[in-house]
Amino acid sequence: MQLRKNIVICGSGIAGVSTAYHLAVQHRLQDILLIDQLPPLSLTSDQSTECYRNWWPGPDNAMVSLMNRSLDIIEDLALESDNVFHLNQRGYLYLTEDREKIPEIITESRKISRYGAGPFRIHRDEQDIEIYQPVEPPHTNGQLLGTDLITDPGLILKTYPYLSPDIVAALHVRRAGWLSAQQLGMYLLEKAKSKGVQFLQERIEKIGVSGNRVAELNLTDGTRILPGIFINAGGPFIKYIVNMMNIELPVFSELHHKISFRDHLNVIRRDAPLLIWMDPQRLPWTNEEHDEIAGDKEYSWMLDELPPGIHTRPEGGSGSQTVLMLWEYCSNIMEPLFPIPENPVYPDIVLRGLIKMLPGMKAYLDRTPKPVVDGGYYTKTKENRPIIGPLPVEGAYVIGALSGFGIMAACGAGDLLAAHIVGKKLPDYAHSFSVDRYSDSDYQEKLEDWGSSGQL
C-alpha cells in the first residue's frame, strides 16, 4: 500500500503530540499523520516526573525564554480545559546546610532573574514570614514569579517543619511545580485529532532519501508513505531515525530511575513543593553495614561522597500517601534498552540520601514500604539543550534531545518547530536550539565555558 501525506511525525511522545497540536490546531495545517510503534504517550513521556520550572542556569537566556513560552502555553491550556491536567505552582525548593553556598546562590539567582525568570527576593529573618508567601495548592494563575531565598533557619523550619533543622538556606523557585503529563498529552492529542490529525501504530523500517529530500518511508507492514514534510520526534530513538537519513546528531542517552512508595508516616506534607538537596553527601550506614560494604568491591563506591541533586515530591491528591523520589548519583550513559535495566540498590540508596533533607525518612530504614521503580532515558546533548528545527535533508525536521525536561518544554518546543515549518518569524532563542548551532564558532566558544546545565 502507498500513501501520500502532507506531514508525517515519527514519534507520539509529548514532543510529537505537541508538534501535531501546534501544526493542526494553531496553524490549521491538514493531512498530518503521527506514526509510532507504541500507543501515544506510553514510553518515556509516561515515566516522567511531570515537573516544570522556568529557572534555568546557563551562559544566556535561551532556556529561560523557551520555558517561559512553554509555560505561557501550558497555563493557557489549563484555563481553557478547566485544568484537566492538574497544573499546580507549588514551586521547587532548593535546600542547603552549607552557608558558603549562599553567595553563589545569590549570584546565580540574580543572573537567572536578568534572563527573564522573574524578580529575586531575599528573606533574612523571621520577620519576613509575612512577606514570604508559601503557595497553598492549587495555584495555577502564574502570579508568583521569580525566586525567594530564605537565609534564616528559623523561618525555614517554621514554614517547612518536616525539613532538617541544619538547613541554612532555601531557594524557592516560584514559576514551577508539576502536572499530569499523561492528561496534558492526551488533551493536546484529542485537540489535534479533532482537526484531522491521524495516528498509525506502526514502525518505520527504512527512510528513503533522494535528491537530498525524504522521498519515502517504508513501514514494517509493507506500507510506503510519501511525505511532504517528515518530522523526527522519536524521543530516545531520534539518533537512529536520523541515521536512516545518513545524518549524525550529537546526542546520547542516560538511564534514569524513579521510585514511588507509600509515605504512611506522612514525613512529607501533602502541600510540599518539589524538594531538592543541593549538597554532596555520604550516606548514613551503621558500623556493621560500613564494614560489609567496604569489603565488597562492586559496591564499595556507596561509601564515597555522592553528588547533590536528590529530589522528592508528593504525588496525588490530599487523600494520597504516595511520594516520588529521584537521584542520579552516577551517570549511566547507554543505548536505550526496554524494559529498562534494573538497579537493585537504587531504592535503598535514594531512601538513605533523603535523610539529610528529611530526617523523618530514617524511620523507614528498618521497614521500608515496597517501592515501585520505573524510569526512562534522558536523551540529551552535552550542553543539555534540545535540538529543534530543520535537518540537513530538505523537508526534514527534528524535535528532540529534550533530556529530563520534555514535559515542561514540549509545548514551547512544538510551537518553535511549527514556526520553522510554516515560515513564521522565529524567536530570538531559535538559533540556540538549531542543528546548525554546532557549526557556529561563537556557540563553540560558549560551550567551552558552559558551567551548569541545569540538570537535576
N, C-alpha and C positions, 0 to 999 in steps of 0.2 A: 504494500500500500504506500502511496505517495501523498504527502500533504504539503500545502503551501501555507505559511503563517507569517504575518507581519512581524511579530516579535515572539521569540522563544526565550524563556527564562529557565535556566538549568539550576534547580535547587529551590525547594519550597520551605526553607527555614525562614526565620524572621526577616532576613535581608531580601530574599527573593520575593516574599509576600509583600513586604513594604514597597519594593520596586514596582510590582504589579499594581498595587493600590495607587501609587502616585501617577503611573502612566495612564491607567484606565480611569480613575476617579478624578484626579486633579487635572490631567491633561487630555482626557477623553479620547485616548488612542484606542483603536479597535484591533480585533483579531490577535489577542495575546494568549499565549499558551505557557503554563507552568508545567515543567517536567521534573519528576523526582521518582526514584525507585522506592521511596518510603512515603507514607502518608504525610501531609503537611505538618510542619512544626513538631516532628516526632523524633529528631535526632538531638543535636546539641541545643537547639532552642528549647527543647523540652526539659533539659537538665540545668537550665540557667539558675543562678541565684536571684535573678529578677530585680536587681538593684539598679539605681541610676544616680548620677551626680553631674554637676557642671564644674566641679573643682578639679582642674587638671594642671599639673606642673608641666614644664617644658620650656623650650627656648623661644616660643612665640605663642600667639593666642589662637592658633588654628583649632586645637582640640576643644577649648572652651567655646569658641564660636560654633563649631559643629554641634556640640552638645546643647548649647543654648537653643539653636534652631530645632534640634530634635525634640527637646523638652517643650518648646513652644507648641509643636505639632501634637505631642502626646497630651499636653494639658488641654488643648482644644478638643482632641478626641474624647477625653474624659468628660468634658462638659457636654459634648454632642451626644454621647452614649449613656448619659447618666452614670458615668464612672463604672461601666460594666466590667472593667479590668482592675478595679480596686486600687487605683493610684493613691498613694499616701505621700506625705512630705515630712517624714519624721527626721530625716537627715542622717548624716554619717557623723559619728563621734570618734575622733582620733584621740588616743589616750597615751600618756607617758608618765613615768615616775622619775625621769631624768631632767632636772632643771636646766642642764646645759643645752638641752634641745630647744628651749623656749625662744632664744634669739633667732635660731634657724627657722622655726615655725613662723615667727613674725615676719621675717624677710620673705619667705616663700609665699605666705598668705597675702602680703601686700602686692607682690608681683602678680599673683593669680587674680587678685582683685582688679588690678590695672588691665588685665586681659579681658575683663568683662564678666567676671563671676559674681560681682556684687560687692557691696561695702564690707570692710573688715572692721570688726569691733573687738575691743579688749575689755574684759571684766576682771578687775584686780582684787576685789574684796567682796565680802558678803553683802555689803550694802547694794551691790549691783544685782541682787537677786530679783529686784523689782524691774530692772531694765532687761535682763536676760530673759528670753521667753522660750521655755521648753514647749515643744509643739504637742498639743493633745490631738491624737488622730481621731477621725480622718481629717487631713488638711491638704487640700489639692488646688488651692487657688493661686499658688505661686507668689504670695505676698511677701513671705520671708525669704530674703535673698542674702547672698554673701556668706560670711563666716563669723562665728563668735568664738573668741579664745578666752577661756576661763583659766586664770592662773592662781586662783585661791582654792586650796584643797577643801576648805570648809564649804564653800559654795558648791563645789563639785559633789561632795558627799551628801550635802543637804538635798541637792536636786536628783542625784543618782545614788541612793543609799546602798545599792547592791554592788557597787564598784569597790575596788581596793582602796583603803584609806591612804595608801602610799602614792596614789596618783597626784601629780603636782600641776598638770596642765591637761585641758580637754579642748580640742578644737572641734566645734560643731559646724559642719558644712550644711547650709540650710536648704539650698535647692537640690535636694537629694532625698532618697527614700527607696521605695520598691513598689512593685505592681505584679499583677498576674500576667506573666509573659504569654502563656497559652491563650488567655482570653483576649489580650491585646492583638495577638497574631490572628486569632480566629475572627475578630471584629474586622481587621483590615482585609482578611481573605474574603469574608462574606460581602463586604462593600465592593471589592474588586470583582467578585463573581456576578454581583448584581449589574455590573457594567459590561458583562460579557467575557470576562477572563475565564478560561477553561483550565482544568487540571488533568494531567495524564500521569498515572503511576507506571513509570517505565524507566529504564536506564539507557543513557546514551553510551553506545559502544564505540562509536568512531565519529570523528568530525572531519569532513572533507573540506579542504581549503583549495580554492582555485583562483588564480589571478589576484592573490593576496586578499581574498574575501572568503568568508564562510559560505560554502556552496551547498552543503547538505549535512544533515545529522542522521546517523544510522542508529536505530534503536535495536535492543536485543530481540524484540519480537519481529524484526524484519522491516519495520516501517521506516520510510525515508521522509525526512522533513526538510523542506527548502525554506530557510528562514530569511526574512528581510534583515532583521537585526537579531543577534544572538548575545545573550547576557549570561555570564558565568557568575552564579550566586551559589556556588557549590559548597560553601562552608568549609569543613576540614578537607574537602576534596578539590578545592579550586586549583591547586597546583597540578593535579593530574588532568584536570579538564583543559587547562591551557597547554599542557604538554601535548595533548592531542592536536593542537594547532601549531606545534613546534615553537612555543613561546615559553620562556622561563620567567617565573616570578620569584622575588627574594622573600619567600615565606617559609615558615616551618610551624610545626605543631607541638604544643606542650600538653601532656596529660595532667588534668586537674580533677581531684576527687572532691566530693561534698558529702557531709554527714547530716542526717536528721535524727533526732531522738526525742523522747517524751521527757520534758523537764518537769516531772511530777512534784519536785520540791520548790518549783517556782523561783529558781535562782535568778532568772532573767525576767524582769517585769514585762507584761504584755504590751506596754506602751513604749518600750525601749526603742531608741534608734539603732541603726547598724553600729556595732561596737567594734573598734579596730585598735589593736595594740601596736604601738609604734616602736617598741624597744626589742632588741635581741634578748634572748633569754636561754638559761639552762633549765631543763625540766626537773621537776621535783621527784626524786627517786629515794626510796629507803636505802639504807646501807646494804642490805641484802640484794636488792634489785640492782644497785650500782655495781656490786661485785660480779653479779651474774652477767650483766650486760658487758662489763669490761672484758670478760673472758670469752666473748663471742665476737669474732672478727666481722661477721656480717652485720651486726647491729651495734657495734661499739660507737658509731657516729651519734647514737642517741644521747651520749654523754657530752657531746660537743655543744658549744653555743649555737643556737639555732636563730634564724633571721626573724625580723619583725614581720607584721602583716597578718597575724591570725585574726579572724573576724567572725562574728556571730550575730544573729538576729532572731527575734521571734517570728514564727510562721503561722498564719491562720488568724482567725478572729478571736474575740475575747474568751470564747469557750475552749480554745485550743491550748495545748501544753507543748506543742512542737517547737523546737528551735533548730536552726540551721547553723552549721559550723564548718569553717574552711580554713586551711592553712597550707600554703605551698612552701614547706620548709626546705624543699630541694627542687631543683629544676629537672623535669623529666621530659626531655625532648625525644620524640619518637614519631614514626609514621603512624597515622591514625589506624586503629585496630578496634573492631567492635565484635562482641562486647568488650568494654574497656578492661584492661588488666586489673586484677585485684591487688590491694596493698593491705596485708593482714595487720600491720601495726598502726595503720593510719588512725583509726578511731581512738586508740589509747594515747597516741602522740598528741592529737588535737585536744582531747579532753584535758590532759595534763598541761598543755600550753595555755589553756584558758584560765587556769587557776590564778596566775599572776594578775589578771584583769578582774576576774570574778571569783573571789575566794570561796564562795558557796559551792563552786563546782567540785571542790575537794571531797564533798560528801558522796560524790558518785564513784570515787575511786574503788571502793570496796564492792559496790554493787551497781554497775553501770547498766542503765536501761539498754535493751537491744537496739543498736543503731541500724539505720538504713544507709548504705553507702552507694552513691552513684557518682556521676560526673561526666566529663567530656573533654574536649580538646580546645585549647586556645590556639587558633591559627593566626599567626601574627608576623609582622616584620620586626627587624631588630630594634627599631625605634618605637615599636608598639603603636603604630598608626595604621589605619586601614588603607586599602587601595581601592579607589573609586574613580571610574572613568573609562575612556576608550583604551582598547588594546591595540597593538601594532597591526593587527589584521583588520581590514576595513569592515565596518559594520559589527564589530565585536566589542563588547564591554565587560567590565568586571566590577563586582562589588564584593569585597571580602577582606580577609585579614582583620576581622572585627574582634579578634582576641577575646578578652573576657568582658567586653563592653558592648556586645552585639545588641542586647535588648535596648539599652539606653540610646545607642547611636543609630539604630536601624531606620527610624523614621527620618532622621536628618540625612542619613546616607542614601536612602531611597529617593528622597527629594533632590539631593545633589546629582545622583546618576540620571534621574529623569530630566533634569536641566541640561545635562550634557546631550542627551538623546534628542530632545525637542528643539535644541538650539536656543534655549533661554539664557539670558545673561547670568554668568556664573558668579557666585560669591567670591570674596577676596581669598577665602581659605581653600578654594578648589584645588589650586596647584599643589598644596601641601599633601594632598591625598592622591594625586595623579600617578600613573605609572611612570611618566617621564620625569618625575622629580629626581630620580636617581641619576639622570644624566645632567642635572643642574649643578654646576660647580659650587654655587652658594649653598645649596642644600647639603652637598657633601661636606663642606666645611662645618656646617651646623651639626652634622652627625658626629663629627669628631669630638665635640664638646657638648654632648646631648644632656647629660645629667639624668634626672629621674624620668622614667617613662610613665609614671602614674599608675603602674600595675599594683594591685593589692597582693 
